[in-house]
Amino acid sequence: MNLRELSRQLGLSQTTVSRALNGYPEVSEATRQKVMAAARASGYQPDARARSLATGRAKAIGHVIPHSTKHEMVNVVFADFIAGAGEVYGQHGYDLVMSMVSDDAEEQAYRTLARKRNVDGVIVHGPTRNDARIDLLRELRIPFVVHGRSSDVTSEYNWLDVNNRRAIERATAFLIDLGHRRIALVNGVERMDFALRRRLGYEGTLHARGITLDPALTRSAEMTEPHGYHSAREMLALADPPTALIASSIVVAMGVRRAVEERGLRLGRDVSVICFDDMVSYFPNGDGEPIFTATRSSVRAAGRRCAEMLLEQIEAPDAAAVHELWEADLVVGRSTGPGPQQ
């Protein structure tokens, strides 16, 4: 079944049928419903290229992913975000276009997307403190949503972020209230805005509670299991080791746990651990009772919401910028317990 045959069957012009299928407002609701019903009954699927020419839209969303160096966005947390966003794209008839590029080719990748017009918008991942991509995309007039924020960018743009600073403030205060004073932070790459905010939350809470920051108790690198393992292994070997650690994700926390158990210690009794980002679809934090105490926010839900925000912007490009700041929940698991007796 093609457009000509569907039009002949309905007794309508090809133009009317095409406009009905693509949601043009000048087609009456009765006609649109009639056309849609006939298309479903016959199994008709409009040609994507023809639909793009008719509507001026590619019906695709772009994600540009640098790969030449290790990067925070290429991990299981990122995969969960993409799964959530992909659900929304599919529901609205959009395709996902993933561009894997070297780090130094990222700007050119966005310029190519703008020139070819093969996506209707993009989602920006892993924003840095003063992220040049935001002004670039505004210049290129590509609709975009940032997953996260860029602290030093003052222009208006659409973003959704978790309150990273507040989440780590709560985690640090929770450990202090349990009696811990030697608290370590195993953070992500601190050129990333989220990791910077987490460090500020950690340092600010220590200062507010009268605890001197010890630089020997902080580490920063890509959020991997080996990063958690090596960081914890080094710090637990110190003459005055930490009694508690805050890990930047459940992946990092798994490495921390390996280092703790390697020394013959037990989580929650000898060493306490809190992690961020424990809510990953295919990497659960225990079955029932959580293994790790965690500051929890669904990455998959964030992917869905960022996709919705972007599609809303595509439909209404002149609407005011939308900002959403989500709070993380503090979930108590088996990995935390009282600090050492003073």
C-alpha positions as CSV (number, residue, x, y, z in Angstrom):
1,M,0.0,0.0,0.0
2,N,1.4,3.4,-1.0
3,L,0.1,7.0,-0.7
4,R,-1.5,6.9,-4.2
5,E,-3.4,3.7,-3.5
6,L,-4.5,4.9,0.0
7,S,-5.7,8.2,-1.6
8,R,-7.6,6.3,-4.3
9,Q,-9.2,4.0,-1.7
10,L,-10.4,7.0,0.3
11,G,-11.5,9.1,-2.6
12,L,-9.2,12.0,-1.4
13,S,-6.3,13.8,-3.0
14,Q,-2.8,12.7,-2.1
15,T,-2.2,16.1,-0.7
16,T,-5.1,15.8,1.7
17,V,-4.1,12.3,2.8
18,S,-0.5,13.4,3.4
19,R,-1.6,16.4,5.4
20,A,-4.0,14.4,7.5
21,L,-1.3,11.8,8.3
22,N,1.2,14.6,9.3
23,G,-1.2,16.5,11.5
24,Y,-1.7,19.6,9.5
25,P,-4.4,21.8,11.3
26,E,-6.2,22.8,8.1
27,V,-7.5,19.2,7.7
28,S,-10.7,18.6,9.6
29,E,-10.7,16.2,12.6
30,A,-13.2,14.0,10.9
31,T,-11.1,13.6,7.8
32,R,-7.9,13.1,9.8
33,Q,-9.6,10.3,11.8
34,K,-10.9,8.7,8.6
35,V,-7.4,8.7,7.0
36,M,-5.7,7.4,10.1
37,A,-8.2,4.6,10.5
38,A,-7.7,3.6,6.9
39,A,-3.9,3.8,7.2
40,R,-4.0,1.5,10.3
41,A,-6.3,-1.0,8.6
42,S,-4.1,-1.2,5.5
43,G,-0.8,-1.2,7.3
44,Y,0.3,1.9,5.5
45,Q,3.5,3.5,6.8
46,P,4.5,6.9,5.3
47,D,7.9,7.2,3.7
48,A,10.2,8.9,6.2
49,R,11.9,11.0,3.5
50,A,8.6,12.1,2.0
51,R,7.3,12.9,5.4
52,S,10.3,15.0,6.1
53,L,9.9,17.0,2.9
54,A,6.2,17.5,3.6
55,T,6.7,18.7,7.2
56,G,10.1,20.3,7.1
57,R,11.1,18.0,10.0
58,A,13.6,15.1,10.1
59,K,11.6,13.4,12.9
60,A,14.9,12.5,14.6
61,I,16.8,13.6,17.7
62,G,20.6,13.8,17.8
63,H,23.0,12.7,20.6
64,V,26.7,13.6,19.9
65,I,29.0,11.3,21.9
66,P,32.8,12.0,22.1
67,H,34.8,8.8,22.4
68,S,38.5,9.6,21.8
69,T,39.2,9.9,25.5
70,K,37.4,8.4,28.5
71,H,34.2,10.3,29.2
72,E,31.6,10.3,31.9
73,M,28.7,9.9,29.5
74,V,29.8,6.5,28.2
75,N,28.7,4.2,31.1
76,V,25.7,2.3,32.3
77,V,24.1,5.4,33.7
78,F,24.2,7.0,30.3
79,A,22.7,3.9,28.7
80,D,19.8,4.1,31.2
81,F,19.2,7.8,30.2
82,I,19.1,6.8,26.5
83,A,16.7,4.1,27.2
84,G,14.3,6.5,28.9
85,A,14.7,9.1,26.1
86,G,14.2,6.5,23.5
87,E,10.8,5.5,25.0
88,V,9.5,9.0,24.4
89,Y,11.0,9.3,20.9
90,G,9.3,6.0,19.9
91,Q,6.0,7.2,21.2
92,H,6.1,10.3,19.1
93,G,7.5,8.8,15.9
94,Y,11.0,10.1,16.3
95,D,14.3,8.3,15.6
96,L,17.4,8.5,17.7
97,V,20.6,9.5,15.8
98,M,23.8,8.8,17.7
99,S,27.0,10.4,16.4
100,M,30.2,9.0,17.8
101,V,33.1,11.4,17.3
102,S,36.5,12.2,18.6
103,D,36.6,14.9,21.3
104,D,38.1,17.5,19.1
105,A,35.5,16.9,16.4
106,E,32.4,17.5,18.6
107,E,31.9,21.1,17.4
108,Q,32.1,20.1,13.8
109,A,29.6,17.3,14.4
110,Y,27.0,19.8,15.6
111,R,27.7,22.1,12.6
112,T,27.2,19.1,10.3
113,L,23.9,18.3,11.9
114,A,22.8,21.9,11.4
115,R,23.9,22.0,7.8
116,K,22.3,18.6,6.8
117,R,19.2,19.3,8.9
118,N,18.9,15.6,9.6
119,V,17.8,16.1,13.3
120,D,15.2,18.4,14.8
121,G,17.0,18.9,18.0
122,V,19.7,17.5,20.3
123,I,20.3,16.6,23.9
124,V,23.5,17.8,25.4
125,H,25.2,15.4,27.9
126,G,27.9,16.0,30.5
127,P,28.0,19.8,30.6
128,T,31.1,21.4,31.9
129,R,31.3,24.5,34.1
130,N,31.5,26.9,31.1
131,D,30.2,24.8,28.3
132,A,30.8,26.2,24.8
133,R,28.3,23.9,23.2
134,I,25.4,25.9,24.6
135,D,26.3,29.1,22.8
136,L,27.2,27.1,19.7
137,L,23.8,25.5,19.5
138,R,22.1,28.8,20.0
139,E,24.1,30.2,17.1
140,L,23.2,27.2,15.0
141,R,19.6,27.6,15.9
142,I,19.2,23.9,16.8
143,P,16.6,23.2,19.6
144,F,18.4,21.6,22.5
145,V,18.0,20.5,26.1
146,V,20.9,20.1,28.5
147,H,20.9,17.1,30.9
148,G,22.6,19.0,33.8
149,R,23.6,22.6,34.0
150,S,26.6,24.8,33.1
151,S,27.4,27.0,36.1
152,D,29.1,29.8,34.3
153,V,26.7,30.1,31.3
154,T,24.4,33.0,31.8
155,S,22.3,32.8,28.7
156,E,18.8,31.2,28.9
157,Y,18.5,27.5,27.8
158,N,16.4,24.5,28.7
159,W,17.9,22.1,31.3
160,L,17.0,19.4,33.7
161,D,19.4,18.6,36.6
162,V,19.5,16.8,39.9
163,N,20.4,18.9,42.9
164,N,23.9,17.3,43.1
165,R,25.2,19.7,45.7
166,R,22.2,19.2,48.0
167,A,22.4,15.4,47.6
168,I,26.0,15.3,48.7
169,E,25.4,17.7,51.5
170,R,22.7,15.3,52.9
171,A,25.0,12.3,52.4
172,T,27.9,14.0,54.2
173,A,25.7,15.2,57.0
174,F,24.2,11.8,57.4
175,L,27.6,10.2,57.9
176,I,28.6,13.0,60.4
177,D,25.5,12.3,62.4
178,L,26.4,8.7,62.5
179,G,29.7,9.7,64.2
180,H,32.1,9.7,61.2
181,R,34.8,12.4,61.0
182,R,37.2,10.9,58.4
183,I,34.9,11.0,55.4
184,A,36.3,10.5,51.9
185,L,34.9,11.6,48.5
186,V,35.4,9.4,45.4
187,N,34.1,11.8,42.8
188,G,33.7,11.9,39.0
189,V,35.7,14.0,36.6
190,E,35.6,17.5,38.2
191,R,35.6,19.4,34.9
192,M,32.1,18.1,34.7
193,D,29.6,20.5,36.3
194,F,27.8,17.8,38.3
195,A,31.1,16.6,39.9
196,L,32.0,20.1,40.8
197,R,28.7,20.7,42.5
198,R,29.1,17.4,44.4
199,R,32.6,18.5,45.7
200,L,31.2,21.8,46.8
201,G,28.4,20.0,48.7
202,Y,31.0,17.8,50.4
203,E,33.4,20.5,51.3
204,G,30.7,22.9,52.4
205,T,29.1,20.4,54.8
206,L,32.5,19.5,56.4
207,H,33.2,23.2,56.9
208,A,29.8,23.9,58.3
209,R,30.1,21.1,60.8
210,G,33.6,22.1,62.0
211,I,35.6,19.3,60.2
212,T,38.8,20.2,58.5
213,L,39.0,19.0,54.9
214,D,41.9,16.5,54.3
215,P,42.9,16.6,50.6
216,A,44.2,13.0,51.1
217,L,40.6,11.9,51.3
218,T,39.4,13.0,47.9
219,R,39.8,11.4,44.5
220,S,38.5,12.5,41.0
221,A,38.4,10.4,37.8
222,E,36.0,8.7,35.4
223,M,33.2,6.9,37.2
224,T,34.3,3.3,36.9
225,E,34.6,0.3,39.2
226,P,38.4,0.4,39.0
227,H,38.4,4.1,40.0
228,G,36.4,3.2,43.1
229,Y,38.6,0.2,43.9
230,H,42.0,1.9,43.5
231,S,40.9,5.1,45.3
232,A,39.5,3.2,48.3
233,R,42.5,0.9,48.4
234,E,44.9,3.8,48.6
235,M,42.9,5.7,51.2
236,L,42.2,2.7,53.4
237,A,46.0,2.1,53.5
238,L,46.6,5.6,55.0
239,A,47.9,5.8,58.6
240,D,44.6,7.6,59.4
241,P,42.2,6.0,57.0
242,P,38.6,7.1,56.3
243,T,35.8,5.4,58.2
244,A,33.3,6.4,55.6
245,L,33.3,7.0,51.8
246,I,31.0,8.8,49.4
247,A,31.0,7.2,45.9
248,S,29.9,9.1,42.9
249,S,27.8,6.2,41.5
250,I,26.9,2.7,42.2
251,V,29.5,1.6,39.7
252,V,32.2,3.4,41.8
253,A,30.7,2.0,45.0
254,M,31.2,-1.6,43.7
255,G,34.9,-0.9,43.4
256,V,34.9,0.7,46.9
257,R,33.3,-2.5,48.3
258,R,35.9,-4.7,46.6
259,A,38.7,-2.7,48.3
260,V,37.0,-2.8,51.7
261,E,36.4,-6.5,51.5
262,E,39.9,-7.1,50.3
263,R,41.2,-5.7,53.6
264,G,39.0,-8.1,55.5
265,L,36.6,-5.3,56.5
266,R,32.8,-5.3,56.4
267,L,30.5,-2.6,54.9
268,G,28.3,-0.9,57.5
269,R,30.3,-2.3,60.4
270,D,33.9,-1.3,59.8
271,V,33.5,1.1,56.9
272,S,30.4,3.0,55.8
273,V,29.7,3.8,52.1
274,I,27.1,6.0,50.5
275,C,26.7,6.2,46.7
276,F,25.0,8.4,44.2
277,D,23.0,7.1,41.2
278,D,22.0,3.7,42.5
279,M,18.8,3.5,40.4
280,V,20.0,1.9,37.2
281,S,17.6,-0.5,35.5
282,Y,20.0,-3.3,34.8
283,F,22.2,-2.8,37.8
284,P,19.9,-2.9,40.9
285,N,21.0,-1.9,44.4
286,G,20.2,-5.2,45.9
287,D,17.0,-7.3,45.8
288,G,14.6,-5.8,48.3
289,E,16.6,-4.1,51.0
290,P,19.3,-1.8,49.4
291,I,22.9,-2.9,49.6
292,F,24.2,0.7,49.6
293,T,22.8,3.7,51.3
294,A,22.3,6.1,48.4
295,T,21.2,9.4,47.2
296,R,18.7,8.2,44.5
297,S,17.3,9.8,41.4
298,S,16.1,7.9,38.4
299,V,18.3,8.4,35.4
300,R,15.8,6.7,33.1
301,A,13.1,9.1,34.3
302,A,15.4,12.0,33.6
303,G,15.9,10.7,30.0
304,R,12.2,10.5,29.5
305,R,11.7,14.1,30.8
306,C,14.6,15.6,28.8
307,A,13.1,14.0,25.6
308,E,9.6,15.4,26.5
309,M,11.1,18.9,27.1
310,L,12.9,18.8,23.7
311,L,9.9,17.7,21.8
312,E,7.9,20.5,23.5
313,Q,10.5,23.0,22.4
314,I,10.5,21.7,18.8
315,E,6.7,22.3,18.7
316,A,6.9,25.7,20.4
317,P,10.4,27.2,19.7
318,D,9.5,30.6,21.0
319,A,8.3,29.4,24.5
320,A,10.2,30.5,27.6
321,A,13.1,28.3,28.6
322,V,12.3,25.5,31.0
323,H,14.4,24.7,34.1
324,E,13.8,21.6,36.2
325,L,15.8,20.8,39.4
326,W,15.1,17.4,40.9
327,E,15.9,16.5,44.4
328,A,17.5,13.1,45.2
329,D,16.0,10.8,47.9
330,L,18.3,9.5,50.6
331,V,17.7,5.8,50.8
332,V,19.3,3.9,53.8
333,G,20.8,0.5,53.0
334,R,23.2,-1.9,54.7
335,S,26.4,-0.1,53.8
336,T,26.3,2.5,56.6
337,G,26.6,2.3,60.3
338,P,27.9,4.1,63.4
339,G,31.3,5.8,63.3
340,P,34.1,4.8,65.6
341,Q,33.8,5.7,69.3
342,Q,35.4,9.0,70.0
